[in-house]
């Protein structure tokens, strides 16, 4: 058995919001509009499903543009992420990315971090690399979708502990399905997440000690 450690991607494993970066490729005006829609969804002011398709319709990102955003994820990686994840894997944690971001943008970051499991939204492109749509039924395109994924993952593995780390309202929605929800505030602190998280950290460097304490406490409580 192992312990499942789920990470959000945007503003957690990397300091950017991929969709906002894509928006800025179109124009400053569209970039600002996309950023506001993202903030409204992550702060819980509007349902994710109300903005998800709208943002992509405004941008229609090409395959080449997504490759550029993938590099920006790597350029802005959380400074402790690679070392911390390698250490936690050696301690029996199975890391995974659980994101409402886009799979082709996030996959290189996951590979660099040594994360084999990635749950992110597939994008489709035509033969020329032009945008051809997204997986509209993918769970993380809607509110409650991340919790559904968590529950599915837990049916696939016999995990002794399940932990989620993230900055946004959609991450907080996983709280009923995990043993501990850890809010993350290195890049942005959202008031609701700060108030309702089981724990809150400002750097991934804080994560190993917190998880060790959690594991030790749980072991002492187990008969």
C-alpha positions in Angstrom: 0.0 0.0 0.0 1.1 3.6 -0.6 0.1 7.1 0.2 -1.5 9.3 -2.5 -0.3 12.9 -2.8 -2.3 15.0 -5.2 -1.1 18.4 -6.5 -2.8 21.1 -8.3 -0.6 22.5 -11.1 -1.3 26.2 -11.8 -0.1 28.5 -9.0 1.1 25.4 -7.1 3.6 23.3 -8.9 4.3 26.2 -11.1 3.8 29.9 -10.6 1.8 30.6 -13.7 -1.9 30.1 -14.7 -1.6 28.4 -18.0 -4.9 29.6 -19.4 -4.0 33.2 -18.5 -0.7 32.9 -20.3 -2.5 31.6 -23.4 -5.0 34.5 -23.2 -2.2 37.0 -23.2 -1.0 35.6 -26.5 -4.1 36.9 -28.2 -4.1 40.5 -26.8 -3.8 42.4 -23.6 -7.6 42.8 -23.5 -8.4 39.1 -24.0 -5.6 38.3 -21.5 -7.2 40.5 -18.9 -10.7 39.0 -19.6 -9.4 35.5 -19.3 -7.5 36.3 -16.0 -10.7 37.7 -14.5 -12.7 34.7 -15.5 -10.1 32.4 -14.0 -10.0 34.4 -10.8 -13.8 34.4 -10.5 -13.9 30.6 -10.9 -10.9 29.9 -8.6 -12.4 32.2 -5.9 -15.7 30.4 -6.2 -17.7 33.4 -7.5 -18.8 31.6 -10.7 -19.1 27.9 -11.6 -16.1 26.5 -13.4 -18.3 25.1 -16.1 -19.6 28.6 -16.9 -16.2 29.8 -17.9 -14.3 26.8 -19.0 -15.5 26.6 -22.6 -15.8 30.3 -22.9 -12.1 30.9 -22.2 -11.1 28.3 -24.8 -13.4 29.8 -27.4 -11.8 33.1 -26.9 -8.3 31.7 -27.2 -8.4 28.6 -29.5 -4.8 27.7 -28.7 -2.7 25.9 -31.3 -0.6 22.9 -30.6 2.5 25.1 -31.0 1.2 27.7 -28.5 0.5 24.9 -26.0 4.1 23.7 -26.3 5.2 27.3 -25.5 3.1 27.3 -22.4 4.5 23.9 -21.4 8.0 25.6 -21.4 6.7 28.5 -19.3 5.4 26.0 -16.7 9.0 24.6 -16.5 10.5 28.1 -16.4 8.3 29.1 -13.4 8.4 25.8 -11.5 8.0 26.0 -7.7 11.7 26.1 -6.6 11.5 23.2 -4.2 9.1 21.0 -6.2 11.5 18.6 -7.9 13.6 17.9 -4.7 10.5 17.6 -2.4 8.6 15.2 -4.8 11.7 13.0 -5.2 12.1 12.8 -1.4 8.4 12.1 -0.8 8.4 9.3 -3.4 11.3 7.7 -1.4 9.0 8.0 1.7 6.2 6.0 0.1 4.1 8.8 -1.4 2.7 8.4 -4.8 2.5 11.9 -6.4 -0.1 12.8 -9.0 -1.3 16.0 -10.7 -5.0 16.8 -10.5 -5.7 19.9 -12.6 -8.3 21.8 -14.6 -5.4 22.8 -16.9 -4.6 21.3 -20.2 -2.8 18.0 -20.6 -0.5 18.9 -23.5 0.7 22.0 -21.5 1.2 20.1 -18.2 2.7 16.8 -19.4 6.3 18.0 -19.7 6.2 19.4 -16.2 4.9 16.1 -14.8 7.7 14.3 -16.6 10.3 16.6 -15.3 9.0 16.2 -11.7 8.9 12.4 -12.1 5.1 12.3 -11.7 3.6 9.4 -13.6 -0.1 10.1 -13.0 -1.6 13.2 -14.4 -5.3 14.1 -14.5 -5.7 17.2 -16.8 -8.0 18.2 -19.6 -7.2 16.8 -23.0 -7.1 19.3 -25.9 -7.6 18.3 -29.6 -5.8 19.6 -32.6 -6.2 19.0 -36.3 -3.5 17.8 -38.7 -2.1 21.3 -39.0 -1.9 21.8 -35.2 -4.9 24.2 -35.1 -7.2 24.0 -32.1 -10.1 21.5 -32.6 -11.8 21.4 -29.2 -11.4 19.9 -25.7 -12.8 16.9 -23.8 -16.0 18.6 -22.7 -17.0 15.7 -20.4 -13.7 15.7 -18.5 -14.4 15.9 -14.8 -12.1 18.9 -14.0 -14.0 21.1 -16.4 -16.7 21.5 -13.8 -17.2 22.1 -10.1 -17.0 19.0 -8.1 -15.0 17.2 -10.8 -11.8 17.1 -8.8 -13.6 15.4 -5.9 -15.0 12.8 -8.4 -11.5 12.1 -9.6 -10.2 11.7 -6.1 -12.9 9.2 -5.3 -12.1 7.3 -8.5 -8.4 7.2 -7.8 -9.1 5.8 -4.3 -11.0 2.9 -5.7 -8.0 2.1 -7.9 -5.4 1.9 -5.1 -5.2 0.8 -1.5 -3.9 4.1 -0.1 -3.3 4.5 3.6 -3.4 8.3 3.3 -4.7 10.7 0.6 -3.7 14.3 0.6 -4.4 17.2 -1.8 -2.3 20.3 -2.1 -3.7 23.3 -4.0 -4.5 27.0 -4.1 -8.0 27.3 -5.6 -11.6 26.7 -4.8 -11.8 23.7 -7.1 -8.9 22.2 -5.1 -10.8 22.9 -1.8 -13.7 20.9 -3.1 -11.7 17.7 -2.7 -11.6 18.2 1.1 -14.4 15.7 1.8 -12.6 13.0 -0.2 -9.1 13.3 1.3 -7.5 12.8 4.7 -6.0 16.3 4.6 -6.4 19.2 2.3 -3.4 21.5 2.3 -3.9 25.0 1.0 -1.0 26.5 -0.9 -0.1 30.2 -0.9 3.3 30.7 -2.5 1.8 32.6 -5.5 -1.7 33.6 -4.4 -3.6 33.3 -1.2 -7.4 32.9 -1.6 -9.3 33.8 1.5 -11.7 30.8 1.4 -8.9 28.4 0.9 -6.9 29.9 3.8 -9.9 29.8 6.0 -11.1 26.3 5.3 -7.9 24.3 4.5 -6.9 21.6 7.1 -3.4 23.0 6.8 -1.8 25.9 4.9 1.7 26.2 3.6 3.6 28.9 1.6 6.3 26.8 0.1 6.6 23.1 -0.9 9.7 23.0 1.3 7.3 22.9 4.2 5.5 19.8 2.9 7.7 16.9 4.1 7.7 17.9 7.8 3.9 18.4 7.7 3.3 15.1 6.1 5.6 13.3 8.5 3.8 14.8 11.4 0.5 13.8 9.9 1.6 10.3 9.3 3.1 9.9 12.8 -0.1 11.2 14.4 -2.2 8.8 12.4 0.1 5.9 13.3 -0.3 6.7 17.0 -4.0 6.7 16.7 -4.1 3.4 14.9 -4.8 0.5 17.4 
